[in-house]
Every structure is written in C-alpha cells, then in structure tokens.
Amino acid sequence: MKKRMNKVQGDYILARAMWEAVNQVQKQKFYEFLSTKGLTENDVDDDNFETLNAEYDVFAKAEIEDSAAAWENLKAAETALLEFGISIAPVKIRETLRKGLKMNTMKKLEILEMLMKLDITTIPAAFRA
C-alpha cells in the first residue's frame, strides 16, 4: 500500500489530537474545581471571576502547563504544514501565499484543510517532505 500522507501531515494530526485531548482534561478539571466550590459555570460572573481564576490557576497548574505546551506543539506543526504547502506551490506565488496566510485566518484554515486532504502520491517525489 502506498504512503498517502507525509511526516508533516502526520505530525499535524498528532499535535491537533494531543491539544484536543489535553483541553478536554483541562475542561474536566475546571468542572471538578467548580464542584469543589459548590458552583456551576453559571455562577461565575464579573464579581468573582478574578478570585476564581487565581484559585483555578493553582488548582489546575499541571493541566494549564500541559495545555500551553500542546498549543505550542500544535502551532509548530501548523507552521510546518503550511510551509510544506507553500513549498509545493508554484515559485511565483509563494511569497504572496506567505503574506496572505499572516493576514487572513480563514484562508489559513482553508489551506490547512486542503493540505490535510492532499494525497502525497499526486506530488512529484522531489517536492515531498
């Protein structure tokens, strides 16, 4: 069976899955924190937000650090995937693509989606990462 995905695509999938998993754990930790206080999400308002936020930061320090690390990994994988996409684009439009990706988040998301659907067997071997 031919390999249909390159390392950059695989790294992005793993980084995204890790970030989503870590955020799910952090969300569960948040609800656990609220329950220890006898609160629900609806009880958090402008008056008690700062106090609760500071207490939560202590309560869920490890989860917050894990989430930050997972986010950094996801951003690095995203950048690598976008650079791969730019590298297989025609030379004349590469700089325009780089500038556009910095300015337009929706286009960036569309390009990421297209790159994840890309079957690398359709790309000449010299361009594969």
N, C-alpha and C positions, 0 to 999 in steps of 0.2 A: 504494500500500500504506500502510495506517495505521501510525503510530508506536505500538508496543506497550510501549515502555519509556521512562521519563523519564530526565533527566540524572543524577539521584541514583542510580538503579539502575545506570546505565551506569558512573558513577564508582566505585561499589562493586565492580562486576565487574572493572574495570581495576585498582583498588587491590589486590584479592584476587589477581588473576593476577600482578601485579608482586611482591607479597610472596612468593607461592609460588615464582616464578622465582628471586628473589634468595636465598631459603632453599635452593633446590636448588644454586645456585652455591656457597653457603657450605658446604653439606654435602660437595660435591665437594672444596672447598678443605680441609676437615677431613681427608678421607681422603688427600689429597695430603700434608698435614702429617704425618699418621701414617706414611705410607710413607717420607717423608724421614728419619724417626726409626727406621725399621725396625720399626715397631709395627703392631698391628692394634687394632681397637676393644676387643677383649677384654683387651688388655694395659693398658688404663687402669684404675687402681684408686685406692683412697683414698690410698695411699702416694705415688703420682706425679701425682695429679690437679692439685694446686695448681701444681706446676712446669710441667707440660704446658699447663695453661690459660693461664698467664702467657706462655709461649712462643708459643702459638697466637694470643693476642691481638695480638702483634707481627706474626706471620706473615700473619694474615688481617685486618689492621686495616681495609682498604678494604671488604672484604666484610661485616665486622661493622657498620661505619658505614652501608653500603647497607641492610643488614637492619633496622637500627634506624629509618632513615628510611622504609623501606617499611612497617614496622609502624605508625609514626605516621600515615602516609597512610591505611593500612587502618582504623585506629581512627577517624580523622576521617570517612572515607567511611561507616563503620558508624554513627557517631553521626548523620550527616546522613540516612542512610536510615531510621534509627529515628525521628528527628524527623519525617520525611516521613510515616511510618506513623502516628505519633501525631496529626499534623495532619489526617489524613483520618478519624480515629476520631471517634465522637460526642463532643461537648464535655464531657458529663458524666463520661466515663471517662478523659479524657486524663491528669489528674494521677495517677490510680490506675495507669495504664499506666507512666508515668514512674517512679513509686516501685517498681513491680514489676520493671521492667527492671533497676534498680540492684541488686535483691536476689536475682534468680533468673536465673542464667546459662543454664539450659536453656530457660526461657521466651524469653529474649532470642534464643537461637539459632533457636527455632521461629518466632518473629516475623520474624527476618531471612529465613528460608527462605520463609515465606509472602509477604513483601514482594517477594522476587525472582521469585516465580511470578505476581505481580499483573500483570494486563493493564490498563494505564492507560486504555485506551479504555472501560473499565467504570466509570470515575470521572468525575464531572462536571468539566468544564474548569476551573471556579473552584478546585478542590482540587488540580489537577496542579501539580507543581513543575517 
